[in-house]
């Protein structure tokens, strides 16, 4: 008498590439967008990668000298006939906070969202000229 064994090629594929502990499910992982921050003579530029995030799900604010970027990447609707074998993309809310350096003009912040990348430009203020203060006796 022979025993029939069900073969799942995706399980073997997953086991072949798995190293160490199994990956956490997307609902168990937290994510935050990766950023590049650069400085120009006129200001600072932040590029934040936000793939699959809608513009209306992104909020940007300045609060007590901090630039706060927050939002949410929503999970796409799953079709009943679709069976996932691996979900590695993370979903849910995110937040990144950046301390603004001295010498920036918080009232001149521009943001543009295009092709999944949010570009934030923060202008520098004019350098403060030192002022001599007369000391009275």
C-alpha positions in Angstrom: 0.0 0.0 0.0 1.5 3.4 -1.0 0.9 6.7 0.7 0.0 9.6 -1.5 1.7 12.8 -0.6 0.4 16.2 -1.8 3.1 18.2 -3.4 3.1 22.0 -3.1 5.7 23.6 -5.4 5.3 27.0 -3.8 6.2 25.6 -0.3 9.4 24.2 -1.7 10.2 27.5 -3.4 9.5 29.4 -0.1 11.6 26.9 1.9 14.5 27.2 -0.6 14.7 31.0 -0.2 13.9 31.2 3.5 16.9 31.8 5.7 16.5 31.8 9.5 13.2 32.6 11.0 10.0 32.8 8.8 9.0 36.2 7.7 6.4 38.0 9.7 3.1 38.7 8.0 2.5 42.1 6.6 0.1 42.9 9.4 2.9 42.2 11.9 5.5 44.4 10.3 5.7 48.1 10.6 7.1 50.2 7.8 8.3 53.7 7.2 9.3 55.3 3.9 13.0 55.6 3.1 14.3 59.1 2.5 17.2 60.9 0.9 18.0 64.3 2.4 20.2 66.8 0.6 21.3 70.4 1.1 21.5 73.1 -1.6 22.7 76.7 -1.3 19.0 77.7 -1.0 17.6 75.1 1.3 17.1 71.4 2.1 15.4 68.7 -0.1 13.8 65.5 1.2 12.8 62.8 -1.2 10.6 60.2 0.5 9.6 56.9 -1.3 5.9 56.2 -0.9 5.0 53.5 -3.4 1.3 52.6 -3.6 0.4 55.5 -1.3 -2.3 57.8 -2.5 -1.7 61.6 -2.2 -4.8 62.0 -0.1 -3.4 59.5 2.4 -0.3 61.6 3.1 -0.1 64.3 5.8 2.8 66.7 6.2 3.1 69.3 9.1 5.5 71.3 11.1 5.2 71.1 14.8 7.6 72.6 17.4 10.6 72.6 15.1 9.9 69.1 13.7 8.8 68.2 10.2 6.3 65.3 10.6 5.5 63.0 7.6 2.7 60.6 8.2 0.1 58.6 6.3 -1.1 55.2 5.4 -0.6 52.6 2.7 -3.8 50.7 2.3 -4.0 47.0 1.4 -5.5 46.4 -2.0 -8.8 44.5 -2.1 -8.2 40.8 -2.4 -10.2 38.9 -4.9 -11.9 35.7 -3.7 -10.3 33.7 -6.4 -6.8 34.9 -5.5 -4.7 32.9 -3.2 -1.5 34.5 -1.8 1.6 32.4 -1.3 3.7 35.2 0.1 3.0 38.7 1.2 6.1 40.8 1.9 4.9 44.3 1.3 3.9 46.1 4.5 0.7 48.0 4.9 -0.8 50.4 7.4 0.1 53.7 9.0 3.6 55.2 9.0 5.3 58.2 10.5 8.7 59.9 10.1 9.8 62.9 12.1 12.7 65.1 11.1 14.3 67.8 13.3 14.5 71.0 11.3 18.0 72.7 11.5 18.4 76.3 12.6 18.2 78.8 9.7 15.2 77.4 7.9 12.1 79.3 7.0 9.2 77.1 8.2 6.7 79.2 6.3 8.4 78.4 3.0 7.9 74.7 2.6 6.9 73.2 -0.7 5.9 69.6 -1.3 5.2 67.7 -4.6 4.1 64.1 -5.0 4.9 62.4 -8.3 5.4 58.7 -9.3 5.4 57.5 -5.7 8.0 60.0 -4.5 7.2 62.9 -2.2 9.7 65.8 -2.7 9.8 68.3 0.1 11.7 71.6 -0.2 12.5 73.7 2.8 14.1 77.2 2.2 16.9 78.6 4.3 16.5 82.0 5.9 18.9 84.8 5.3 21.9 84.5 7.6 21.7 86.5 10.7 24.1 89.4 10.8 25.6 89.7 14.2 24.7 92.8 16.0 26.9 94.5 18.6 25.0 95.2 21.8 26.1 98.2 23.8 26.7 97.4 27.5 25.6 100.1 29.9 27.5 100.7 33.1 
